[in-house]
Amino acid sequence: MGIMEQIEIFEIPSPCKGICQVNNRGYCKGCYRSREERFAWNDLTSAQKRKVTVLCQQRYKRYLATKKKQNAQNDKPNEQQSLDF
C-alpha cells in the first residue's frame, strides 16, 4: 500500500475557523472558501477537499501579499509631511 493510498484513510478536516464572514470577493474571511466550497464540503471527495484546501492557502497568501503592499504604501511619508520643519 503506497503513501497516497494511506492518506485516504484519514478524513480531511474542514478548514473552518469559526469566523464565517464573507469578504467583498465572496470568500470566507476565516477559511478563504467560496460559498459553494463551504456548502458542498461534506459531499466532496478527499481529492476535491485537498484541492479546495490548496486553493484556500493560495487565496490567503494573496490576501497577505495585498495587505503587506497596502501597509507599505501607508507607511511612506507623503510629500507634505516631509516638508514639515
VENZIBEL-V725948 format. One record per backbone hydrogen bond with DSSP energy under -1.0 kcal/mol. NH is the residue of the N-H (numbers start at 1). CO is the residue of the C=O. If there is no record, write none. Layout:
nh=(NH:NH)
co=(CO:CO)
This chain:
nh=(6:7:9:10:23:26:28:29:32:38:39:40:43:44:49:50:51:52:53:54:55:56:57:58:59:60:61:62:63:64:65:66:67:68:69:70:71:72:73:74:75:82:84)
co=(2:3:6:7:27:23:33:21:28:34:35:36:40:41:45:46:47:48:49:50:51:52:53:54:55:56:57:58:59:60:61:62:63:64:65:66:67:68:69:70:71:78:81)
